[in-house]
Amino acid sequence: MALIYWHTGALLTLSCLAHPAHAQTPGRYDAIHSGTPWFDQRGVPVSAHGAGIIKDGDTYYLFGEAHEDMTNAFAGFNCYSSKDLVNWRFDKIALPVQRSGPLGPNTVGERPKVMRSPSSGEYVMFMHADAIDYRRQFVGFATAKNVTGPYTFQGPLLIDGKPIRKWDMGTFQDRDGAGYILLHGGDIYRLADDYRSVREHVNAAMANGFESPAMFRKGDIYYFLGSHLTGWERNDNYYYTARSLRGPWVRQRSIAPEGALTWNSQVSFVLPVEGSRDTTFMFMGDRWSYPRQASAATYVWQPLKVDGDNLSMPAYRDAWRIDMATGTVRPGPAQSETITASDPRVHLVGVWQQAAKSKRGPITTVDRKASLSVAFTGTQASLHSLARPDGGYARIIVRNSQGDEVLSSTTDMYSKYPVSSVKFVTPLLPRGSYTLQVSVVGDSWYWVNKRGERSGSEGHTISFERLRVRK
């Protein structure tokens, strides 16, 4: 490796890392981007992890976990809306932290899913509620007259008068309107018609650790997706198939290529998008990033390939589109210019390393005072970086030609295996000249489980491979 020392200007001033992103011109997107922060109409990163989507009329409503950095305490469940699954508008905190009780201060609330009861017309939100140490789990529910809420927390979901005391949960609504609760391990419970209690235990658990359950149906086949038990670390998610919710369930294979760790994500939900020509089944996954779940955790949304018992995501798409009228998948937008580290528009501060044999390869740094800036002209920019087992957090700021901050975000460059991908994408901006700045934060993703075992990154390295610019 060759060492490169560049000192071309003052070090960048970092805004407070716990603050949300800020934007003068939030802009819009014209594609679904995976593994990057998404900015809503306020210029704030979308915070909706463990999410589910319900379509009401011609609008999609996304419900997910609100988060604060440096803690996993319940911060409420957010509601966003969209007509195109690309641009998300923050509507409200649909269920806030309660004054006391199971979803009060210093508790855990995860994986909210909303379904509408056909019999009552009521919107019912289900969630995993727990103590902060994850030792008092149960499935809870809340209700509302309007899809966006506010939702009223009703307490535990009961079967035979007792709570269901499991953690990761999901939901599924079949064609006949019957609603189901899915639990880790593979339990399936059918809800009463009003969705306020459980009618029947349809399927008993068939796996140890089958977490983050999600389900969809195509034709007469049910697909039951879940992940291995590795906490918030990524793994190769897999699935079962059956012709009846009662089984028998047949274990199939990994959803993505083995070793890709489900493209570094954990399944949360599968959304069917029906059109005049086809139905796209959209995999919705979380790329967790504790302790910066609010500022650096992202989403992996990909089209699934479904053919009989075969379900797969054979290739990762940084950006793609769904034709909402036809239900078909289209490629993402083309970018017209590539700026690599050797380009004179890239200015470095501090100590960076570059592969000696390739000036076009990525440059990396562990220098806590290191930063870089890239000048570009266009309407959109995509930062490509090399994520590694020792990857850490980078702070990204986009400024316009007057030096005003347009966007800012914290980006996670950790992966259990080296992989090059897009880590940050601007929304569509007014055509003009901008500067994208990248700085070392100095810490990284990690998690300590109940047994005191640590997982996550081995360092705080950040990298720069190239910037793709759209004119």
C-alpha positions as CSV (number, residue, x, y, z in Angstrom):
1,M,0.0,0.0,0.0
2,A,1.2,3.5,-0.8
3,L,0.7,6.3,1.8
4,I,-0.6,9.6,0.5
5,Y,-0.5,12.8,2.5
6,W,-2.6,15.7,1.3
7,H,-3.1,18.9,3.1
8,T,-5.1,21.2,0.8
9,G,-7.2,23.2,3.2
10,A,-8.6,23.5,6.7
11,L,-10.2,20.5,8.3
12,L,-13.9,20.3,7.9
13,T,-16.1,21.5,10.7
14,L,-18.4,18.7,11.9
15,S,-21.9,19.4,12.9
16,C,-23.2,17.5,16.0
17,L,-23.4,13.9,14.9
18,A,-26.5,13.3,16.9
19,H,-28.5,15.9,15.0
20,P,-30.6,14.8,12.1
21,A,-29.7,15.8,8.5
22,H,-30.5,19.3,7.4
23,A,-31.4,20.5,3.9
24,Q,-32.2,23.8,2.2
25,T,-33.6,22.0,-0.8
26,P,-34.8,18.5,0.1
27,G,-35.4,17.6,-3.6
28,R,-37.0,14.4,-4.9
29,Y,-35.8,11.0,-6.0
30,D,-36.7,9.1,-9.2
31,A,-35.6,5.6,-8.1
32,I,-35.4,3.3,-5.1
33,H,-31.9,3.4,-3.6
34,S,-30.6,0.7,-1.3
35,G,-28.0,1.1,1.4
36,T,-28.1,4.9,1.5
37,P,-29.9,7.5,3.6
38,W,-33.3,8.6,2.2
39,F,-34.4,12.2,2.8
40,D,-38.0,13.0,3.4
41,Q,-39.8,16.3,2.4
42,R,-38.1,18.0,5.4
43,G,-34.6,17.0,4.4
44,V,-34.4,14.6,7.4
45,P,-33.4,10.9,6.9
46,V,-36.4,8.5,6.9
47,S,-36.5,6.7,10.2
48,A,-38.7,3.6,9.8
49,H,-36.9,0.4,10.6
50,G,-38.5,-3.0,11.2
51,A,-41.1,-1.6,8.9
52,G,-44.3,-2.6,7.1
53,I,-46.3,-1.0,4.4
54,I,-50.1,-0.8,4.0
55,K,-51.7,0.6,0.9
56,D,-54.8,2.7,1.5
57,G,-56.5,4.0,-1.6
58,D,-53.7,5.1,-4.0
59,T,-51.3,5.9,-1.2
60,Y,-48.7,3.7,0.5
61,Y,-48.1,4.2,4.2
62,L,-44.8,3.2,5.8
63,F,-44.7,2.5,9.5
64,G,-41.4,1.9,11.3
65,E,-39.3,2.4,14.3
66,A,-38.2,5.9,15.2
67,H,-34.8,6.0,16.8
68,E,-32.3,8.1,18.6
69,D,-28.6,7.6,18.4
70,M,-26.7,5.9,21.2
71,T,-29.7,4.2,22.6
72,N,-32.2,1.5,21.6
73,A,-35.0,2.9,23.9
74,F,-38.4,3.2,22.3
75,A,-38.8,6.6,20.6
76,G,-42.1,6.1,18.9
77,F,-43.4,4.6,15.6
78,N,-43.2,6.9,12.6
79,C,-45.7,7.1,9.7
80,Y,-44.6,8.2,6.2
81,S,-46.7,8.3,3.0
82,S,-45.9,7.9,-0.7
83,K,-47.6,7.6,-4.0
84,D,-44.5,6.0,-5.8
85,L,-42.5,4.1,-3.0
86,V,-39.7,6.4,-3.8
87,N,-40.4,9.8,-2.2
88,W,-41.6,9.6,1.4
89,R,-43.4,12.3,3.3
90,F,-43.2,12.3,7.1
91,D,-46.8,12.4,8.4
92,K,-46.5,12.0,12.1
93,I,-45.4,9.9,15.0
94,A,-48.3,7.5,14.8
95,L,-47.7,6.0,18.2
96,P,-45.5,8.1,20.6
97,V,-43.7,7.0,23.7
98,Q,-46.3,6.4,26.4
99,R,-46.2,8.2,29.8
100,S,-45.7,4.8,31.5
101,G,-46.1,1.1,31.0
102,P,-44.7,-1.4,28.4
103,L,-44.1,1.3,25.8
104,G,-43.2,4.1,28.3
105,P,-39.8,5.7,28.8
106,N,-36.7,3.4,28.7
107,T,-38.6,0.4,27.0
108,V,-38.3,-1.3,23.7
109,G,-40.8,-1.1,20.8
110,E,-40.0,-2.7,17.5
111,R,-41.4,-4.0,14.1
112,P,-44.7,-2.1,13.8
113,K,-47.1,-3.5,11.2
114,V,-50.5,-2.1,10.4
115,M,-53.5,-4.0,8.9
116,R,-57.1,-2.9,8.4
117,S,-59.8,-5.2,9.8
118,P,-62.3,-5.9,7.0
119,S,-65.0,-6.5,9.6
120,S,-64.6,-3.3,11.7
121,G,-62.8,-1.0,9.3
122,E,-60.4,-0.2,12.2
123,Y,-56.6,0.1,11.6
124,V,-54.7,-2.1,13.9
125,M,-51.0,-1.8,14.6
126,F,-49.0,-4.7,16.0
127,M,-45.6,-4.5,17.5
128,H,-43.0,-6.2,19.7
129,A,-43.0,-4.6,23.1
130,D,-40.2,-5.3,25.6
131,A,-38.1,-4.2,28.5
132,I,-34.9,-2.4,27.7
133,D,-32.9,-5.6,28.5
134,Y,-35.1,-7.7,26.2
135,R,-36.3,-10.0,28.9
136,R,-40.1,-9.1,29.1
137,Q,-41.2,-9.5,25.5
138,F,-44.8,-9.7,24.2
139,V,-46.8,-8.9,21.1
140,G,-48.8,-5.8,21.6
141,F,-51.4,-3.9,19.5
142,A,-52.8,-0.4,19.1
143,T,-55.8,0.9,17.2
144,A,-56.9,3.9,15.2
145,K,-59.8,5.2,13.1
146,N,-57.5,6.7,10.5
147,V,-54.5,5.0,8.8
148,T,-52.1,7.7,10.0
149,G,-53.3,7.6,13.5
150,P,-53.0,8.6,16.2
151,Y,-52.9,5.0,17.5
152,T,-54.1,4.1,21.0
153,F,-52.0,1.4,22.7
154,Q,-54.3,-1.4,23.9
155,G,-51.7,-3.6,25.6
156,P,-50.8,-7.3,24.9
157,L,-52.5,-9.4,22.2
158,L,-54.1,-12.3,24.0
159,I,-54.7,-15.9,23.2
160,D,-56.8,-17.8,25.8
161,G,-56.4,-14.8,28.0
162,K,-52.6,-14.8,28.0
163,P,-50.1,-12.6,26.1
164,I,-47.9,-14.1,23.3
165,R,-44.4,-13.8,24.8
166,K,-42.1,-13.8,21.9
167,W,-40.1,-11.1,20.3
168,D,-39.6,-10.6,16.5
169,M,-43.0,-10.6,14.9
170,G,-44.6,-9.8,11.5
171,T,-48.1,-9.8,10.0
172,F,-49.8,-11.3,6.9
173,Q,-53.2,-10.6,5.4
174,D,-54.5,-13.3,3.1
175,R,-56.8,-12.8,0.1
176,D,-60.0,-13.5,2.1
177,G,-59.1,-10.7,4.6
178,A,-58.0,-13.0,7.4
179,G,-55.2,-11.5,9.4
180,Y,-52.2,-13.4,10.9
181,I,-49.4,-12.8,13.3
182,L,-46.1,-14.3,12.5
183,L,-43.5,-15.1,15.3
184,H,-39.9,-15.9,15.3
185,G,-39.4,-19.7,15.0
186,G,-42.3,-19.9,12.6
187,D,-45.4,-19.7,14.8
188,I,-48.5,-18.4,12.9
189,Y,-51.6,-17.1,14.8
190,R,-54.9,-16.3,13.1
191,L,-56.5,-13.2,14.4
192,A,-60.2,-12.7,15.3
193,D,-62.2,-10.9,12.7
194,D,-61.7,-7.5,14.5
195,Y,-57.9,-8.2,14.7
196,R,-58.0,-7.4,18.5
197,S,-57.4,-11.0,19.7
198,V,-56.2,-14.3,18.5
199,R,-58.6,-17.0,17.3
200,E,-56.3,-19.9,16.6
201,H,-52.7,-21.1,16.7
202,V,-52.4,-22.2,13.1
203,N,-48.8,-23.3,12.9
204,A,-46.2,-24.2,15.6
205,A,-42.6,-23.0,15.4
206,M,-40.5,-25.2,13.1
207,A,-37.1,-23.6,13.5
208,N,-34.7,-22.4,16.1
209,G,-34.0,-18.7,15.7
210,F,-36.0,-18.0,12.6
211,E,-36.2,-14.3,13.3
212,S,-37.7,-11.2,11.6
213,P,-40.6,-13.2,10.1
214,A,-42.3,-12.0,6.9
215,M,-44.7,-13.6,4.5
216,F,-46.4,-13.2,1.1
217,R,-48.4,-15.3,-1.3
218,K,-48.2,-15.9,-5.0
219,G,-50.8,-18.1,-6.6
220,D,-51.3,-21.0,-4.2
221,I,-47.8,-20.9,-2.6
222,Y,-47.0,-19.1,0.7
223,Y,-43.5,-17.9,1.2
224,F,-42.3,-17.5,4.8
225,L,-39.1,-15.5,5.1
226,G,-36.8,-15.1,8.1
227,S,-33.2,-14.7,9.3
228,H,-30.8,-16.7,11.4
229,L,-30.3,-15.7,15.0
230,T,-27.3,-13.3,15.0
231,G,-28.7,-10.3,16.8
232,W,-28.3,-7.2,14.6
233,E,-25.4,-8.7,12.7
234,R,-26.3,-9.6,9.1
235,N,-26.7,-13.2,7.9
236,D,-28.0,-15.2,5.0
237,N,-31.8,-15.0,5.4
238,Y,-33.8,-18.0,4.2
239,Y,-37.3,-19.1,3.5
240,Y,-39.9,-21.8,3.7
241,T,-42.8,-22.6,1.3
242,A,-46.2,-24.3,1.8
243,R,-49.5,-24.7,0.0
244,S,-51.4,-24.1,3.3
245,L,-50.6,-21.9,6.3
246,R,-51.0,-25.0,8.4
247,G,-48.1,-26.6,6.5
248,P,-46.3,-28.8,5.9
249,W,-43.6,-26.1,5.5
250,V,-40.6,-27.0,3.4
251,R,-37.3,-25.3,4.2
252,Q,-35.8,-24.0,1.0
253,R,-32.6,-22.0,0.6
254,S,-31.0,-18.6,1.2
255,I,-32.8,-15.6,-0.5
256,A,-29.6,-14.0,-1.8
257,P,-26.3,-15.7,-2.9
258,E,-24.6,-17.6,0.0
259,G,-22.2,-15.3,1.8
260,A,-23.8,-12.1,0.6
261,L,-25.6,-11.9,3.9
262,T,-28.9,-11.0,2.2
263,W,-27.0,-8.1,0.6
264,N,-26.1,-7.0,4.2
265,S,-29.7,-6.8,5.5
266,Q,-32.4,-8.4,7.5
267,V,-35.9,-9.0,6.1
268,S,-38.7,-6.9,7.6
269,F,-41.6,-7.1,5.1
270,V,-42.5,-8.1,1.5
271,L,-44.8,-5.8,-0.4
272,P,-46.7,-7.0,-3.5
273,V,-47.0,-4.1,-6.0
274,E,-49.7,-5.1,-8.5
275,G,-50.0,-3.6,-11.9
276,S,-51.7,-4.2,-15.2
277,R,-48.9,-6.5,-16.5
278,D,-47.2,-8.0,-13.5
279,T,-46.8,-8.0,-9.7
280,T,-43.5,-7.0,-8.2
281,F,-42.8,-8.5,-4.8
282,M,-40.5,-6.1,-3.1
283,F,-38.2,-7.3,-0.4
284,M,-37.9,-4.8,2.4
285,G,-34.8,-5.2,4.6
286,D,-33.0,-3.3,7.3
287,R,-29.3,-2.6,7.3
288,W,-28.9,-2.0,11.1
289,S,-26.2,0.2,12.5
290,Y,-26.2,0.3,16.2
291,P,-25.5,2.7,18.0
292,R,-26.3,5.2,15.2
293,Q,-29.7,3.7,14.3
294,A,-31.2,7.1,13.7
295,S,-28.4,8.7,11.6
296,A,-26.7,5.8,9.8
297,A,-28.9,2.7,9.6
298,T,-30.3,2.3,6.1
299,Y,-32.7,0.1,4.1
300,V,-32.3,-2.6,1.4
301,W,-35.3,-2.7,-0.9
302,Q,-35.0,-5.1,-3.8
303,P,-37.3,-6.9,-6.3
304,L,-37.7,-10.6,-5.6
305,K,-37.5,-13.2,-8.4
306,V,-40.4,-15.6,-7.7
307,D,-40.9,-18.8,-9.7
308,G,-42.7,-21.7,-8.1
309,D,-40.9,-22.7,-5.0
310,N,-37.9,-20.7,-6.0
311,L,-37.4,-17.3,-4.4
312,S,-34.3,-15.2,-4.9
313,M,-32.5,-11.9,-5.1
314,P,-29.7,-13.0,-7.5
315,A,-28.2,-9.6,-8.1
316,Y,-28.0,-6.4,-6.0
317,R,-29.4,-3.2,-7.5
318,D,-28.0,0.1,-6.1
319,A,-31.0,1.8,-7.8
320,W,-34.1,0.6,-9.6
321,R,-37.7,1.6,-10.3
322,I,-41.2,0.1,-10.2
323,D,-43.6,1.2,-12.9
324,M,-46.6,1.7,-10.7
325,A,-49.1,1.3,-13.6
326,T,-47.8,-1.9,-15.0
327,G,-46.2,-3.4,-11.8
328,T,-42.9,-4.0,-13.7
329,V,-39.3,-3.4,-12.7
330,R,-37.2,-0.8,-14.6
331,P,-33.5,0.0,-14.2
332,G,-32.3,3.0,-12.3
333,P,-31.2,6.3,-13.8
334,A,-28.0,6.6,-15.8
335,Q,-25.1,8.7,-14.5
336,S,-22.9,10.5,-17.0
337,E,-19.6,11.2,-15.2
338,T,-17.3,9.4,-12.8
339,I,-14.8,11.2,-10.5
340,T,-12.1,9.0,-9.0
341,A,-9.6,9.8,-6.2
342,S,-6.9,10.8,-8.7
343,D,-9.1,13.5,-10.2
344,P,-7.9,17.1,-9.4
345,R,-11.4,17.9,-8.1
346,V,-10.8,15.6,-5.2
347,H,-9.0,17.4,-2.3
348,L,-7.7,15.3,0.6
349,V,-6.7,16.2,4.2
350,G,-4.7,13.9,6.4
351,V,-3.3,10.4,5.7
352,W,-4.9,8.2,3.1
353,Q,-3.9,4.9,1.6
354,Q,-4.2,3.8,-2.0
355,A,-3.5,0.5,-3.7
356,A,-0.1,0.8,-5.2
357,K,-1.1,-1.0,-8.4
358,S,-4.3,0.9,-9.2
359,K,-4.8,4.6,-9.1
360,R,-8.5,4.0,-9.9
361,G,-9.0,1.8,-6.8
362,P,-10.4,3.0,-3.5
363,I,-8.5,5.1,-1.0
364,T,-8.9,4.5,2.7
365,T,-8.0,6.2,5.9
366,V,-8.0,5.5,9.7
367,D,-6.8,9.0,10.5
368,R,-9.3,10.5,12.8
369,K,-8.5,14.0,11.4
370,A,-8.8,12.9,7.8
371,S,-11.3,14.3,5.3
372,L,-11.8,14.8,1.6
373,S,-13.9,17.1,-0.6
374,V,-15.1,16.6,-4.2
375,A,-16.3,19.4,-6.4
376,F,-19.0,18.4,-9.0
377,T,-21.5,20.0,-11.3
378,G,-24.8,18.4,-12.0
379,T,-28.2,17.4,-10.5
380,Q,-27.4,14.3,-8.5
381,A,-24.3,12.6,-7.0
382,S,-23.7,9.0,-5.8
383,L,-20.8,8.2,-3.5
384,H,-19.3,4.7,-4.0
385,S,-17.2,3.3,-1.2
386,L,-15.6,0.1,-0.2
387,A,-17.3,-1.3,2.9
388,R,-15.0,-3.6,5.0
389,P,-14.9,-5.6,8.2
390,D,-13.0,-2.7,9.8
391,G,-15.3,0.0,8.3
392,G,-16.5,2.9,10.4
393,Y,-18.8,5.9,10.2
394,A,-18.2,8.8,7.8
395,R,-19.8,12.2,8.1
396,I,-21.0,13.5,4.7
397,I,-21.9,17.2,4.0
398,V,-23.1,18.6,0.6
399,R,-22.7,22.3,0.1
400,N,-23.8,24.5,-2.8
401,S,-21.6,27.0,-4.7
402,Q,-22.3,29.7,-2.0
403,G,-20.9,27.3,0.7
404,D,-24.4,26.7,2.3
405,E,-25.1,23.3,3.6
406,V,-27.7,21.5,1.5
407,L,-27.6,18.0,3.0
408,S,-25.7,16.1,5.8
409,S,-25.7,12.6,7.0
410,T,-23.7,9.9,8.8
411,T,-22.8,6.9,6.7
412,D,-21.8,3.4,7.8
413,M,-19.0,1.8,5.8
414,Y,-18.9,-1.5,7.7
415,S,-19.5,-5.0,6.1
416,K,-18.4,-8.4,7.2
417,Y,-16.9,-8.9,3.7
418,P,-15.3,-6.3,1.4
419,V,-17.9,-5.0,-1.0
420,S,-18.1,-1.9,-3.2
421,S,-21.5,-0.1,-3.3
422,V,-23.2,3.2,-3.2
423,K,-23.2,4.6,0.4
424,F,-24.8,8.0,-0.2
425,V,-27.0,9.5,-2.9
426,T,-28.3,13.1,-3.1
427,P,-31.9,13.7,-4.0
428,L,-32.3,15.5,-7.4
429,L,-30.8,18.9,-6.9
430,P,-31.1,22.1,-9.0
431,R,-28.5,21.9,-11.6
432,G,-25.4,23.7,-10.3
433,S,-22.0,23.3,-8.7
434,Y,-21.7,21.5,-5.3
435,T,-19.0,20.1,-3.0
436,L,-19.4,16.8,-1.3
437,Q,-17.3,16.5,1.9
438,V,-16.5,13.2,3.7
439,S,-14.9,13.1,7.2
440,V,-13.8,10.4,9.6
441,V,-16.2,10.1,12.6
442,G,-13.8,7.8,14.5
443,D,-16.2,5.1,15.7
444,S,-18.2,2.2,14.1
445,W,-21.1,-0.3,14.3
446,Y,-21.1,-2.7,17.2
447,W,-23.5,-4.7,19.4
448,V,-23.1,-6.5,22.7
449,N,-25.6,-9.3,23.2
450,K,-27.1,-10.7,26.5
451,R,-24.0,-12.9,27.0
452,G,-21.6,-10.0,26.7
453,E,-20.4,-11.0,23.3
454,R,-19.4,-8.2,20.9
455,S,-20.1,-8.2,17.2
456,G,-19.6,-5.6,14.5
457,S,-16.7,-3.7,13.0
458,E,-13.1,-4.2,13.9
459,G,-12.1,-0.5,13.3
460,H,-13.3,2.9,12.0
461,T,-11.9,2.9,8.4
462,I,-13.6,5.0,5.8
463,S,-13.0,4.9,2.1
464,F,-13.6,6.8,-1.2
465,E,-13.8,4.9,-4.5
466,R,-15.6,7.3,-6.8
467,L,-18.4,9.8,-7.2
468,R,-20.9,9.2,-10.0
469,V,-22.5,12.4,-11.2
470,R,-25.7,13.0,-13.1
471,K,-25.8,16.0,-15.4
